[in-house]
Amino acid sequence: MDTAQLEGALRDSGLRVTQGRLAVLDALTGLPHADAESVYRAVLPALPGTSIQNVHNVLGDLTTAGLLRRIEPAGSPARYERRTGDNHHHIVCTSCGAVGDVDCVVGHAPCLHPSDAGGFAVATAEVTFWGLCPSCQRERGEE
């Protein structure tokens, strides 16, 4: 996305266009599944006066506005991605923590149905697959 598209997305979501929000969205375009610290390091050259707290605030605002999705793999800090609204799942490497996308197993949200939802109206389902990424498999000779 170019800057004009990012600005339009912010406005369409009811958010003001700020350099911090633009920088975070731009960073996550190239760093899917990044944690706040990685986003902070990515935006620091463009925003030398920013703080990690400011990045956390921007990530929270963008997530609340629906421009980002926050995922929380077990044993990992929260991660953020720009891919939203399609109910996809994730695969996490149990060795290095790399995260990848897995399209919905069936196709339509929630794509999984619990045997007993206890009266809840289920809107989405999150599945996390765990295993070794190709790089870690090569390191262990498990290709």
N, C-alpha and C positions, 0 to 999 in steps of 0.2 A: 504494500500500500504506500502511496506517496503521501506527502504531508497534507495535501488538500483532502484526501480521503480520510486520513486520521482525524483531521479537524472536523470534518463532516460527521464522522462516527461519534466523536465527543459531543458535538452539538445535538445530534439526533438522540443521544442518551440523556440529554438534559444537563450535561456537564460543561463548565467553562473550559475553553481551550487555554491550557497553560503549557509552558515549556517542559515542566516536569512530566505532565501527563503524556505529551507528545513523545518525549524521550523514552519513557517507560514502554509505551506501545511500540515504538520503533525497536527498542531493544528486544522485546519479546517476539517480534517478527523473526528475528534471527536466532533467538534462544528459546525455543519452545521448551516447556517444563523447567524453567529456571526458578531457582529460589531467590529470595529477596536479596541476599548477599551478592549473587551473580548479577542480578539486575542493577544493583547499586554500582558495582564495578564497571558495568557496561555504560551507565549513564554519566559516570563521574567526569569523563573528558568533556562532555557537552555541558554539564552542570557542575562546575568545580566547587560551588558553594553548597551543594546539597548534602543531606545527611541520610544515614540509613533509616532513621525514623521517618523522614519525609518520603522516602521510597516506600516504606511500609504503608504510610497513609495513602499514597497514590495508588498502590496495589489494591488496598481496601476499597477506595472509591471506584476504581475501574471494575473491580469484581462485583460490587453492589450494583453498579450500572449495567452489568451484563456484558461488558466488553472483554472481560477476562474470566477464566474459570480457574478456581483454586482446587488443587488436589492435594491430598495429604497421605502419601504412602507411609505405611507403618515404618517407624525407625528413620524417617527422613523429615527434613523441614518441609513446610508447605511449599508447593511449587505452583507456578502460574503459567497459563497458556492462553493464546489468542483464539484457539479453536473452541467455539462455544455453540450451544444450541443443537447439537446433533447426537447427544447421548452416547458418544464413543467411550471406550474403556481404555485401560492402560496396562502395559506390561513393564515390569520393573526387574532389573538385574539384581539378583541377590548378592552379587559380589561387589560390583562397582556403583550400583544405584542408578545406572542409566535408565531413562524412562522413554517408552515409545507409545504410540497410539495404536489401538486396535478398534476397528470399526465395530459397530453394534453387531452382536452375534446373530440377531434375528432381523433387525432393521428398524422397527418402530418402538419409540419410547413407551413403556419402560423396558422392553425387550426381554425381561425376565419377570416372572410373576411368583411371588411368595405363596407357599401353600396356605398360609393364614396371615393376612395382613392386619388382623386385629382391628378391623374397622377403618383403617387408613385408606385413603384414596392415593394409590401409588402413582407418582408422576414420572420418576426416573429410577434407574437402577445403576449402581456403580459396581463394576467388577474390576479387580486388580489381579492380573496374571503375574506370577513370579517365576523366574528362571534365570538362566545365564545368557547374557548377550553374546553375539558372535565373537567379539573381542576377548571376552573372558573365557569363552570356550577354547579359543585358539591358545591363550596363555596356559590353559590347563591340559591342552592336547586332547580336547573332547569334541572335536569337530565331527 
